[in-house]
Amino acid sequence: MAVDPEVMALEEAVVRDRRHLHAHPELSFRERETVAYLRAQVEALGLSPQERGGGLVVDLAGGAGPGRTVAVRADMDALPVEEAEGLPFRSQAPGVMHACGHDAHMAIALGVLRRLVAGRDRLAGRVRFLFQPAEETPPGGALELIRAGALDGVEAIVGLHVNSLLPVGRAQVQSGPLLANSDVFEVEIEGVGGHGSQPHLTVDAALVAAQTVVHLQTVVSRRVDPLQPAVVSVGRIEAGTAHNIIPGRARVVGTVRTLSEGVRERVRAEMERIVRASADLAGASARLVYTEGYPAVVNPEGWPTTVLAETAAEVVGRAGVVQGPPWLAGEDFAYYQRHVPGAFFFLGCGGPDRAPHHSSAFALDEGCLVYGVDILARAAVRLAAGG
Ligand code: NI
């Protein structure tokens, strides 16, 4: 167990790529300079990348005979966050920052490409690199790439997210759910407004909103199997304009997080019923607008998750490969998994004193980069060879 010396030799280039990308972040669906930089690096390796679906697709054919086509995915977008002072390669774009670590994902994927180009004679099959726009902004960039044919011929896909809760030298690889179904809901309530002194002449939308919020708490506590994770959170309630006016309209907005499709459907159906019944009680009308966000990232029980777990163990050791609770965040890697078998993992990039993802002080430990390169490169080589 150790990082391959051929990967260690690439560390300087990988860090350079990451720092350049970190200093020049771009928001979702606007990753033009990012694509231009990646394109230049890829062309310098003698390859011809293709722009597709707002992203960059690079095909590398091995020199060791036929095999599978395997995809490696990296997301490219940054966030609307003003980066804290401190780093010499701090963001040069005001109000925009790679606060989630997607700069590292791109640098790692480029590192895998550099590694495989150098060892092309030993690569059977074909590896396709998908540099994807707009992971942070639903509907996300994955669907665009898929529509543009980026998965055509692909038989397996792998990807990673850096994770500041894990120290460098750890990889969380597991079958089953890793990231959640991440949905948004809005309840629009319509009653009859009127004077605060004459409630009998109104249908109070504020009261219906309050009862709806209370009843929604029973979805998770009483309607979902207690052994199945689910969250229904109301984040916003809007109603009324003045102390002496009973509001005729109200709006309740929130999010739902689940790990399985069955629970997701159950929660949604229960919410429909509660929204309707709460309005009916008061003689109001109400409508639930439920918008499905990214589906859950769920790794298959066997292949190719098993291959990723093996290559991770070769690089970080058996003790370095951990399993743990999923994140209830969303990730559009899930869309690829609906088309081809795909395995996703968390790469440790931090420790207990690291600022969380999406914060202005987020700063990953660059020591993680070579681990990411080596794990993904080994997985890509093995899967492409038919393993
Ligand atoms: Ni992210």
Boltz pocket constraint, residues with backbone or C-beta under 6 A from the ligand:
constraints:
  - pocket:
      binder: B
      contacts: [[A, 100], [A, 101], [A, 102], [A, 135], [A, 161]]
      max_distance: 6.0
